[in-house]
Each structure stands twice: as C-alpha cells, then as structure tokens.
C-alpha cells in the first residue's frame, strides 16, 4: 500500500494514516526520503525540496528516520512559498507526541561522527531562531 498522498491531505492526516509498524521497506516503497542509521535513500527528493525553497516554489516531502534499533520517526516538511513547516511524528516512541516547528531558512553543517563517517546535517532555523535537525546526509563512510 502506498501511503504517499501527493498533497491531498494535511500533514497531520498524512501522518495519522501511516501504520504504527511503519517499516524501512514501506518507507522505501513509498519513496520517502530515508535516514536509516548509516544509509540514506531518495536524497534527490530532499535536495529538490531545498532547491524549491530557495526558488520560492511550494513543496512537501516526507522524511523517515530509523535509529539503530528503534521504530520510525516521520517528519513532513512543507513549504508554502513563504514559511517552512516541520511536523514530526514520534508516536512510535512516545504516545501522541508530535513536534511542530516553523521557520524561514534551512542551513547545513558538516561533521564527523564517532565512527569516522562524514555527514552533512541540515537544520531548520525556527522563527525564534533555534536550530532543529531535520535530516543528515552521509558524505563519506
């Protein structure tokens, strides 16, 4: 079943429609941008979103993250041509828990992990000027 709704529903409705046992395979089959502990999938969609933001073009993507042994955390990034909204569903960890942030800018920073991998972390700078991590891209492992 494909849960990517192509903008027909609000981010809240889209997140609520995803199963509680949302798996890596489901995320890949649904073309989510995926951060899977030490690997990324569909990063072209993330970079297209950044390009659209930089060009003032409304867009929306879904980013799914998995840790070493945890369930999915699912984020929707939505840009309306003016403001970027990041709504993150962590209900698979904490019942009824969502994080909702708004900002105008996405910045990045390169870092080296403890394992020696080089990553580029992307942050939404919120309207109150706080960085919220939205995605990490592996540059070198």
C-alpha positions, 0 to 999 in steps of 0.5 A, a space after each residue: 500500500 502506498 501511503 504517499 498522498 501527493 498533497 491531498 491531505 494535511 500533514 497531520 492526516 498524512 501522518 495519522 494514516 501511516 501504520 504504527 509498524 511503519 517499516 524501512 521497506 514501506 518507507 522505501 516503497 513509498 519513496 520517502 526520503 530515508 535516514 536509516 542509521 548509516 544509509 540514506 535513500 531518495 536524497 534527490 527528493 530532499 535536495 529538490 525540496 531545498 532547491 524549491 525553497 530557495 526558488 520560492 516554489 511550494 513543496 512537501 516531502 516526507 522524511 523517515 528516520 530509523 535509529 539503530 534499533 528503534 521504530 520510525 520517526 516521520 517528519 513532513 516538511 512543507 513549504 508554502 512559498 513563504 514559511 517552512 513547516 516541520 511536523 514530526 511524528 514520534 508516536 512510535 516512541 512516545 504516545 501522541 507526541 508530535 513536534 511542530 516547528 516553523 521557520 524561514 531558512 534551512 542551513 547545513 553543517 558538516 561533521 564527523 561522527 564517532 565512527 569516522 563517517 562524514 555527514 552533512 546535517 541540515 537544520 531548520 532555523 525556527 522563527 525564534 531562531 533555534 536550530 532543529 535537525 531535520 535530516 543528515 546526509 552521509 558524505 563519506 563512510 
